[in-house]
């Protein structure tokens, strides 16, 4: 499950590239994403979402709101969601003061984490992330978020990766829909997706299969390729 926090994301001023990147990486690790959402920098909305959704998934990945500006309230919101106070982590605060000598006390505020949190190292930035129970909180800056996620990716890894196959066809979705429906019925453990686009050269449909069962994926792919080559 993925939660992106930020007024700029909800308003559309900034594209939600973090959610797209996390979705792909989690599937590579064998983690199925059951929900991806975005909420503004509003404490009540963040608290409500975390309290309602965190228990419904193995992991909730949260990005955004870890800086030092007034709208960066993620630490405060997660503390409220788990009904714990924020506490300064002394070693972490000292490290931040040593690294950011221009304004050490400003940087030290990033070390005020919800009680019971495990700090997460930020390899490319300042504000640390943290983990509290099954909630992983990462920075909003894509470069920092990606580096932090990869630093802890093995702790999120599922039993088997989710493999995929994709191919584009110059056809209309309505023409190949019967084959897609039958593939779904034959192999219920394989996710069948179709994504149409319409350009100057005519319609194109990208067909995507995903599964953590390589045998089922291989069988579905072989059958569907034959059917789509015949129909498209």
N, C-alpha and C positions, 0 to 999 in steps of 0.2 A: 504494500500500500504506500502511495506517495502523496505527500502534502507539500505544496509550494506556498510560501507565505510572502505577500507583498502587494501593496496597492497597485504598483506598476504592472504586475502580472495580471491581476483581475481586470484592470482597466484596458488592457491590451497595448499599453505603451511599450512594453517589453515582451518579446516572445518567450513562451515557457519552454526554453530549450533544456532546462534542467530535468523536467519531467520526461521529456523524450529520451534524453541520454540515459537517465536512470532506468527507464523502462527497458531499453535495449540491454543494458549491462545486467540488470537483474535476471532477465531471461537467459542470458549467457551463463549465469551462475545457477540456473535451474530454479529460480524463484518466480512464481507466477504472480503478476501484478493484478490484483482484483479490483483496485480502485485508484484513480489518480484525480486529485482535486486541488483547487487553489482557493485561498481565502485572503482577505485584506489584512492589513496590519491593525487588527482590532482584537483586543485581548479576549473579549467574551466569545467571539466566533472561533478563535483558535482553541480556547479551553473547551468549548462545546464539542468541536470536532474531535479533539484528542480523546476526551472522555468517552465519546460515543463509539469511535471507530478503532482505537488502538487494540482493544481486546478481540477484535474480529479478524485479526491477521497475525501471522508469526512476527512480522516486522512492520513498523511504520517509519518510513524515511521522510524526515522533514527538512526542507531547505529554506534558507532566507531569514533575515531579521536578527543577525548576530553582531552587527556593527555597533557603533556608538552613537548614532543619530537618534532623535526622539522617536522615530517610528520603528526602531529596532527593539521589539518587545518580546522576542521569542523566548529568551531565558525566563523572563517574568511570567509569560503565559504558560510555559511548561511546568514551572513551579506551582502555579495555581491549579493546573490541570491535575497534578498529582498531590495537591494539598500539602505541599512542603514549602519551607522557606528557601530563599536564596542564601547561599553561604559562600564567602570568599574562600577559594582554595589557595592557601598561603604559598605553596611552592609554585603553583601556576602563576599567581600574581607577581611573585618575585621574578620569574622568568620573563614575563611580559614587560615589567619595568626595565629589566636589563636590556631587552631587545629594542624597546621604543623609548630612548632616552630623551627625545624631543618633548614628549608629554607623557611621562611614565604613569601618572595616576589615571589619566584617560584610558590608557591601555589596560591598566590593572582592573578596571571595571569589568572587562571581558571575563575575568576569572570568577565572577559571582554566579555560580551555577546552582541549579536546584539541588537540595540536599539529597544525597544518595547517588548522584550522577558519577559516571566515569568520564573524565575528560578525554577528548579525541584530538590527537595531534593534527595541526594544520600545517602540512609541509610547505605550502607556498604563500601563507599569509599570516595574519596576526590572531584574529579572533578564533579561539579553539571551538571545536564542536563538543558534543557530549552525548552520552547514552544514558537514558534512565528507563529501566525495565526493558521493554521491547521497542522503545522509541529511539531512533538515531537522528540526531539533529546536526545538520551540516550547513556550511556557509551558503549564501546565495550567489556569490560570484562563481560563475561556471568553472573557471580554471581551478579555484581553490576547492570547490565542491568535488570535482572529479578526482583530484589528487587525494583528498581525504577519503572518499569512498573507496578508491583502489587500495589505500593503505589498510583498510579493514574488510575488504571484500571477502576474504576467506572465512570470516566469522558469519557471513550471511549465506554462504554457498549452500545450495540444496543438494539433494541426493544425486540427481541427474540433470545435466544441462537441457535446456529446451532448444532443440534444433529447428531449423526452418528451411523451406524451399520456396522460391518465388520465381515467377516467369510472367512476362507480359505478352498479351495477345491483342492483335488488331481486330477487335470485334466489339459487339455490344454485350453488356452484362446479361440482358434478357435472353440472349442466344445460348449462353453457356450455363445459365442458372440451373437447369435440370441436372447437369452433371455435378455441379457444386452441392446441390441438395443430396444427391445419391451418395457422394463421397462422405458427406457428414453422417449419413445414416449407416454406411458400411463401416466407418472407422470413427466411432464416437469419441475416442481419445485423441483425435487429431482436430485441431482448430483450423477451419477452412475460412479464409477471408478473400474478398474480391473488392478491388478499389478502382473504379472507373475514372478516366479523365477524357476530356474532349478538347482536342487541338485542331489546328488547321488541316492536319493530315487525316482527320477522322477519329473515331473513338478508340480508346485503348483501355484494356482491363488488366491490372496486375493481380494475379492470383497468388495467394500466400498460404502455405501449409505450415503448421507449427505443432510440435509434440515432443514430449520427453521420452517417448517410446520409439526408438529408432526403427524397429521392425514395422510398426504400424505406419510410421511416416514414410518408409520406403515403399510399402505396399500401396498406400494411398497415392503417393507420387506417381508410381508406375501406371496405375490404373487411370488416374486423372489426366496424365499427359496424353495417353492414347485417346481418351474421350475428347479432350479439348482440341487435339490436332484434327480430329474428325469433324468437330462442330465449328471451330473458329475459321 
